[in-house]
């Protein structure tokens, strides 16, 4: 069976999020950032909160734009957290969705 690198990355992200939420590895929780379910270090975060400060604001928009422009590299967990519209891809439509969410 041939397995893609993308699939392995997603499986790794889910496994890390599960480990962090269960509190099994404190050092893993400290070194890793975020989870595919919006969790980070056992805490829950709203989609779009890519800096995990419990606020959706222009800092999140700026970080997402920088990542899309190649000026900043997001972790796997940040990319999953940045998929605001939940279409399975992180792109400019997620930034637009975040701006709309912030301006509600």
Secondary structure, DSSP 8 states (H G I E B T S, - for coil): ----HHHHHHHHHHHHHHHHHHTS-HHHHHHS---TTSEETTEE--TT-TT-SS--SHHHHHHHHHHHTTSS---HHHHHHH-TT-SS--SHHHHHHHHHHHT-
